[in-house]
């Protein structure tokens, strides 16, 4: 049936499933490719709900929260 990203008897969080996926890519893709995935995956597992889309991406990459007016 193929490899699963998680134990089907558990309820993994999105962060756990993403971390498992990225670890499964090791040895399949280049190290620099995985390094490029990491900032993008932060957007998936740790979104912020305020600010513009650009501000949210900036937050995901840097941790700097958008300023409220």
Buried (B, 14 or more C-beta within 10 A) or exposed (E): EEEEBBEEEEEBEEEBBBBBEBEEEEEEEEEEEBEEBEEEBBBEBEEBEEBEEEBBBBBBEEEEEBEEE
